[in-house]
Amino acid sequence: MRSDIDTILDWVMQGSRVLDLGCGDGELLAALTKQKAISGLGVDIDAGNLIAAVDKGLCVVQQNMEDGLSNFNSKSFDVVIIAFSLQVLTRPHTVLERVVDIGNEAIVSFPNFGHWRSRLSLLFSGRMPKTKALPYSWFDTPNIHFCTVNDFEQLCDQLQIEIIERKTSEGGHILAKLWPNLFAKSASYRIQRT
């Protein structure tokens, strides 16, 4: 299980109304339903993912989250989640602005492209790095907007989105606390409209 899933499970309150954008096969939504008794809805564009989520007994809809999510009213969910999907979006800034309106708060997690191993791999090999979190080659990856911890925090500042809390994959490691942009493999954020 990815480390961000444990963090999200900690952050979501019991019985919350949750919208999981880019829900994939529903792994996170199923865990939240079982452990937190949430009322959840998943959104994904891939039909195979949706079938897998429905097979788990989850409520899901097929929709492209970049089309504006106009079918959801402001503050219609307690939490909107974008877990490891931010980097596949064409317009992540637009989606971020929308999710903090749809939910009372949002949780966003992503692989940190600024991690030192990615940097060294690029430096020494001269090729785009491949990691467990980013296992694709540059030519077949669904990831189109890699970002770092610093990039995300700067974007939140520009969009006037408040960062409530941040947790990194190497959260217990002192270097990840001091320099998360360099030492965190991934990052999770709780955010809300300021």
C-alpha positions as CSV (number, residue, x, y, z in Angstrom):
1,M,0.0,0.0,0.0
2,R,1.3,3.5,-0.9
3,S,2.3,5.7,2.1
4,D,-0.1,8.4,1.1
5,I,-3.0,6.0,1.7
6,D,-2.1,5.7,5.3
7,T,-1.9,9.5,5.6
8,I,-5.3,10.0,3.9
9,L,-6.8,7.4,6.2
10,D,-5.5,9.4,9.2
11,W,-6.8,12.7,7.9
12,V,-10.3,11.8,6.8
13,M,-12.8,12.0,9.6
14,Q,-15.2,9.2,10.5
15,G,-18.4,9.4,8.4
16,S,-17.2,12.1,6.1
17,R,-18.7,12.8,2.6
18,V,-15.8,12.0,0.3
19,L,-15.2,12.6,-3.4
20,D,-12.2,10.6,-4.8
21,L,-11.1,12.1,-8.1
22,G,-9.0,9.8,-10.2
23,C,-10.1,6.9,-7.9
24,G,-8.6,4.2,-10.1
25,D,-9.7,0.7,-9.1
26,G,-11.1,2.1,-5.8
27,E,-8.4,0.8,-3.5
28,L,-8.4,4.1,-1.4
29,L,-12.2,4.5,-1.5
30,A,-12.7,0.9,-0.3
31,A,-10.3,1.4,2.6
32,L,-12.0,4.6,3.6
33,T,-15.4,3.0,3.4
34,K,-14.3,0.0,5.6
35,Q,-12.2,1.9,8.1
36,K,-13.9,5.3,8.3
37,A,-17.5,4.5,7.3
38,I,-17.5,7.3,4.8
39,S,-20.1,8.2,2.2
40,G,-18.0,8.1,-0.9
41,L,-18.1,8.7,-4.6
42,G,-15.3,7.9,-7.0
43,V,-14.6,9.6,-10.3
44,D,-12.4,8.1,-13.0
45,I,-12.2,8.2,-16.8
46,D,-11.0,4.7,-17.3
47,A,-13.7,2.1,-17.8
48,G,-11.6,-0.8,-16.6
49,N,-10.9,1.1,-13.3
50,L,-14.6,1.8,-12.9
51,I,-15.5,-1.9,-13.4
52,A,-13.0,-2.9,-10.7
53,A,-14.3,-0.2,-8.3
54,V,-17.9,-1.3,-8.9
55,D,-16.9,-4.9,-8.3
56,K,-15.7,-3.7,-4.8
57,G,-19.2,-2.4,-4.2
58,L,-18.3,1.3,-4.6
59,C,-20.3,4.2,-6.1
60,V,-18.4,5.6,-9.1
61,V,-19.0,7.7,-12.1
62,Q,-17.1,8.0,-15.4
63,Q,-16.0,11.6,-15.9
64,N,-13.0,13.6,-16.9
65,M,-12.2,15.7,-13.9
66,E,-10.7,18.4,-16.1
67,D,-14.1,19.1,-17.7
68,G,-14.8,21.3,-14.7
69,L,-16.8,19.0,-12.4
70,S,-19.8,21.3,-12.9
71,N,-22.2,18.5,-11.7
72,F,-20.9,19.1,-8.1
73,N,-22.0,22.0,-6.0
74,S,-19.8,24.1,-3.8
75,K,-19.1,22.5,-0.4
76,S,-21.0,19.4,-1.4
77,F,-18.3,17.2,0.2
78,D,-16.4,17.3,3.4
79,V,-13.2,16.1,1.6
80,V,-12.2,15.9,-2.1
81,I,-9.2,13.7,-2.7
82,I,-6.7,13.7,-5.6
83,A,-4.3,10.9,-4.8
84,F,-1.4,10.4,-7.1
85,S,-3.4,11.9,-10.0
86,L,-2.3,15.5,-10.1
87,Q,0.7,14.8,-12.4
88,V,-1.6,13.3,-15.1
89,L,-3.7,16.4,-15.4
90,T,-3.4,18.8,-18.3
91,R,-4.5,21.8,-16.2
92,P,-3.8,20.8,-12.5
93,H,-4.1,24.4,-11.4
94,T,-7.7,24.6,-12.7
95,V,-8.7,21.4,-11.0
96,L,-7.1,22.5,-7.7
97,E,-9.1,25.6,-7.7
98,R,-12.3,23.7,-8.3
99,V,-11.7,21.0,-5.7
100,V,-11.3,23.5,-2.9
101,D,-14.7,24.9,-3.9
102,I,-16.4,21.5,-4.1
103,G,-15.1,20.3,-0.7
104,N,-14.7,21.9,2.7
105,E,-11.1,20.8,2.3
106,A,-9.1,18.7,-0.2
107,I,-6.3,16.2,0.2
108,V,-3.7,16.0,-2.6
109,S,-0.8,13.6,-2.9
110,F,1.8,13.2,-5.6
111,P,5.3,11.7,-6.2
112,N,8.0,14.3,-5.6
113,F,10.0,14.7,-8.7
114,G,12.6,16.7,-6.8
115,H,13.7,13.7,-4.7
116,W,17.4,13.3,-4.7
117,R,17.3,9.9,-6.4
118,S,15.4,11.4,-9.4
119,R,17.9,14.2,-9.6
120,L,20.9,11.9,-9.5
121,S,19.3,9.5,-12.0
122,L,18.8,12.4,-14.5
123,L,22.2,13.8,-13.8
124,F,24.2,10.6,-14.3
125,S,22.1,8.8,-16.9
126,G,20.9,11.8,-18.8
127,R,17.5,10.1,-19.1
128,M,14.2,10.6,-17.4
129,P,14.2,8.7,-14.1
130,K,12.0,5.7,-13.5
131,T,11.0,4.9,-9.9
132,K,8.4,2.8,-8.1
133,A,6.1,5.9,-8.0
134,L,6.9,6.8,-11.6
135,P,7.5,3.5,-13.4
136,Y,7.0,4.6,-16.9
137,S,9.3,5.5,-19.7
138,W,9.1,9.1,-20.9
139,F,7.3,8.2,-24.1
140,D,4.5,6.0,-22.6
141,T,3.8,7.8,-19.3
142,P,0.4,9.1,-18.4
143,N,2.3,11.7,-16.2
144,I,2.6,15.0,-18.0
145,H,3.2,17.5,-15.3
146,F,5.8,16.4,-12.8
147,C,6.1,18.6,-9.8
148,T,8.1,19.0,-6.7
149,V,7.1,19.9,-3.1
150,N,8.3,23.5,-3.8
151,D,6.3,23.7,-7.0
152,F,3.1,22.6,-5.3
153,E,3.5,24.9,-2.4
154,Q,4.2,27.8,-4.8
155,L,1.1,27.0,-6.8
156,C,-1.1,26.9,-3.7
157,D,0.3,30.3,-2.7
158,Q,-0.4,31.7,-6.2
159,L,-4.0,30.3,-6.1
160,Q,-4.6,31.6,-2.6
161,I,-5.1,28.0,-1.3
162,E,-4.2,27.5,2.3
163,I,-2.0,24.5,3.2
164,I,-3.4,23.1,6.4
165,E,-1.0,20.2,6.8
166,R,1.8,18.5,4.9
167,K,3.1,15.0,5.4
168,T,5.9,13.4,3.4
169,S,6.7,9.8,2.6
170,E,9.8,10.0,4.6
171,G,8.0,11.9,7.4
172,G,10.0,10.4,10.3
173,H,13.3,11.1,8.7
174,I,14.9,14.3,9.8
175,L,16.2,15.2,6.4
176,A,12.7,14.9,4.9
177,K,11.5,17.3,7.6
178,L,14.2,19.8,7.0
179,W,14.4,19.6,3.2
180,P,11.2,17.9,1.9
181,N,11.8,19.0,-1.7
182,L,15.0,17.0,-1.8
183,F,14.4,14.1,0.5
184,A,10.6,13.3,0.3
185,K,9.7,10.5,-2.1
186,S,6.1,11.7,-2.1
187,A,4.0,14.4,-0.4
188,S,0.5,14.6,0.9
189,Y,-1.3,17.9,1.6
190,R,-4.5,19.0,3.3
191,I,-5.6,22.2,1.6
192,Q,-8.6,24.6,1.6
193,R,-9.7,27.9,0.1
194,T,-8.3,30.8,2.2
